[in-house]
């Protein structure tokens, strides 16, 4: 995405190319009819705009971003998950996942590398079964039914790779009306937005959070 925005950190104001101001409380773009002040204004991309919302505004998104993928993951999928975790946490987003291994462990490791927060919803009753990088391990004890909790609790979802369990989370996410972004062999399901890189996936997340079409 090539969208750029005008950000005035001191005034806590973010404007798009149409001159609309982003209301962080309502999470809407408002037609202000006011030209943004040039003093202190800087051009930022969509990821930097989302990072400002999360780290500097008074109204960050508090709902986590879901990252889903198989336990038996390829090296490319795990590398992508690691980078996705780093980018999401660097923006200030919390991450929610299934808490086990493969893609789930890699995304939690990426989050941990930059000091972020990851939530693992385990299918098991024992929180010790969480991967070592999970920040908060919630042992649901409900088996694969926890997939519905991951899909429901997420603001939007990034699917990395595919498996039957991952496919169920993709389908549930779409059933719940969530934006689902696909990467590295994610299921080709209607409504899934496929991208080529972790950076593009996080750009899509940022655009969803900022309500950019």
C-alpha positions in Angstrom: 0.0 0.0 0.0 1.3 3.4 -0.9 -1.0 5.6 1.2 0.7 8.4 3.0 -0.6 10.5 5.8 0.1 13.8 7.5 0.9 13.4 11.2 1.3 16.1 13.8 2.5 14.4 16.9 2.3 17.5 19.1 -1.2 18.2 18.1 -2.2 14.5 18.1 -3.6 14.8 14.6 -3.5 12.4 11.7 -4.8 13.5 8.3 -5.2 11.5 5.1 -4.6 12.6 1.5 -8.2 14.0 1.3 -7.6 16.2 4.3 -9.8 14.2 6.6 -8.8 13.9 10.2 -8.7 10.5 12.0 -10.9 10.4 15.1 -9.1 7.8 17.2 -12.0 7.5 19.7 -14.7 6.8 17.0 -12.1 5.2 14.7 -13.4 7.2 11.7 -12.1 9.7 9.2 -13.9 13.0 9.7 -14.1 15.8 7.1 -12.7 18.8 9.0 -12.6 21.5 6.4 -9.3 22.6 8.1 -6.0 22.5 6.4 -3.5 20.7 8.6 -0.9 22.9 10.1 2.5 22.6 8.4 4.4 23.2 11.6 5.4 19.9 13.1 3.8 17.9 10.3 5.5 14.8 8.9 4.6 12.3 6.2 4.1 8.8 7.4 3.1 5.5 5.8 0.2 3.3 7.0 2.3 1.2 9.4 3.8 4.3 11.0 0.3 5.8 11.3 -0.9 2.7 13.1 2.1 2.7 15.4 1.3 6.3 16.3 -2.3 5.2 17.1 -1.1 2.4 19.3 1.8 4.1 21.0 1.1 7.8 21.2 -2.6 8.4 20.8 -5.0 8.2 23.8 -7.1 5.6 22.1 -5.1 2.6 20.9 -6.8 -0.5 19.6 -7.0 -3.0 22.6 -8.2 -6.0 20.7 -5.5 -8.4 19.6 -4.5 -9.3 16.1 -4.9 -13.1 15.4 -2.1 -15.0 13.8 -3.0 -18.6 12.8 -1.1 -21.4 11.1 -0.1 -25.0 11.3 2.1 -26.7 14.0 3.8 -28.6 11.2 5.1 -25.5 9.4 7.7 -25.0 6.7 10.8 -23.0 7.3 9.4 -20.2 5.0 6.2 -20.1 7.0 8.0 -19.9 10.3 10.3 -17.2 9.0 7.3 -15.2 7.8 5.5 -15.7 11.2 8.6 -14.5 13.0 8.7 -11.3 11.0 4.9 -10.8 11.3 5.3 -11.0 15.1 8.1 -8.5 15.1 6.2 -6.0 12.9 2.9 -6.3 14.8 4.5 -5.9 18.2 6.7 -3.0 16.9 3.4 -1.2 16.0 2.1 -1.8 19.5 -0.5 -4.5 18.6 -1.0 -7.4 20.9 -1.1 -10.8 19.2 -3.4 -13.8 19.9 -2.7 -17.3 18.6 -3.2 -21.0 19.5 -0.2 -20.9 21.8 1.5 -24.1 20.6 4.4 -24.7 18.1 5.1 -24.1 14.5 3.7 -20.9 13.2 2.3 -20.1 16.6 5.7 -20.4 18.3 7.4 -18.3 15.6 5.0 -15.4 15.8 5.3 -15.4 19.6 9.1 -15.4 19.3 8.9 -12.4 16.9 6.6 -10.6 19.4 9.0 -11.3 22.3 12.0 -10.1 20.4 10.6 -6.5 20.4 9.1 -6.6 23.8 5.5 -7.1 22.8 2.6 -9.1 24.2 1.3 -12.4 22.9 -1.7 -14.4 24.2 -1.8 -18.1 23.6 -5.2 -19.8 23.8 -4.2 -23.5 24.4 -6.5 -26.4 23.6 -5.1 -28.1 26.7 -5.7 -27.9 30.4 -2.0 -27.4 31.2 -0.5 -24.0 30.6 3.0 -25.5 30.7 2.3 -26.9 27.2 2.5 -23.4 25.7 5.5 -22.5 23.6 8.3 -20.8 25.5 7.7 -17.3 23.9 4.0 -16.9 24.9 3.5 -13.9 27.2 0.1 -15.0 28.6 -0.9 -18.7 28.3 -4.6 -19.4 28.7 -5.3 -23.2 29.1 -8.8 -23.4 27.8 -9.2 -27.2 28.1 -11.7 -27.2 25.3 -9.6 -28.8 22.6 -9.9 -27.6 19.0 -13.0 -25.7 19.9 -10.5 -23.0 21.0 -10.1 -22.2 17.3 -13.5 -20.4 17.5 -12.2 -18.4 20.5 -9.1 -17.3 18.5 -11.2 -16.3 15.5 -13.8 -14.5 17.6 -11.4 -12.6 19.9 -9.2 -11.3 17.1 -9.7 -7.9 15.5 -8.6 -9.4 12.2 -6.5 -12.5 11.3 -3.3 -13.3 9.5 -3.2 -16.9 8.2 0.3 -18.2 7.5 0.2 -21.6 5.8 -2.6 -24.1 5.9 -3.9 -27.1 7.8 -7.3 -28.4 8.8 -7.2 -26.5 12.0 -6.0 -23.3 10.4 -8.7 -23.7 7.7 -11.3 -23.9 10.5 -10.1 -20.6 12.0 -10.1 -19.0 8.6 -13.7 -20.1 8.0 -14.8 -19.0 11.4 -13.1 -15.7 11.0 -14.9 -15.0 7.8 -18.2 -16.3 9.4 -17.7 -13.7 12.2 -17.1 -11.0 9.6 -13.4 -10.6 10.3 -10.8 -9.5 7.7 -8.5 -12.5 7.0 -5.1 -11.9 5.4 -3.3 -14.9 3.8 0.4 -15.5 3.5 2.7 -18.3 2.5 0.2 -20.9 1.3 -2.8 -19.8 3.2 -6.1 -21.4 2.1 -7.6 -20.0 -1.1 -11.0 -19.2 0.4 -13.4 -16.5 -0.8 -12.8 -13.3 1.1 -9.2 -14.0 2.1 -6.8 -11.2 1.1 -3.6 -12.8 -0.1 -0.3 -10.9 0.1 3.3 -11.8 -0.7 5.2 -10.6 2.3 5.0 -10.1 6.1 5.3 -6.4 5.5 2.3 -6.4 3.2 0.3 -8.4 5.7 0.9 -5.9 8.5 0.1 -3.0 6.1 -3.3 -4.7 5.6 -3.7 -5.0 9.3 -2.8 -1.3 9.8 -5.2 -0.3 7.0 -8.0 -2.3 8.6 -7.4 -0.8 12.0 -7.4 2.7 10.5 -10.4 1.9 8.4 -8.8 2.6 5.1 -10.5 1.1 2.1 
